[in-house]
Amino acid sequence: MKVEFERRRQKAVVFVALLLFQLLLVFLQIWLFVMVLEHLIAGNYEPAVPAALASLGIMGINIWMLRGVMRLTA
């Protein structure tokens, strides 16, 4: 019984850590969007491709984290 409680508590701590990391990724994504939008309005198109690649990287991290959460709840 105690072992199961500790295991559940550890899962909760990992889940909260993943949520906080997800919050950081959301803020990074919003910053990338605003930065690219400001450059596009100014007529500068160069940052769009690196920002798109960074967004794809963030999407990959999100998929990896989702798979981890699915494995954590199973």
Secondary structure by P-SEA (a helix, b strand, c coil): caaaaaaaaaaaaaaaaaaaaaaaaaaaaaaaaaaaaaaaaaccccaaaaaaaaaaaaaaaaaaaaaaaaaaac
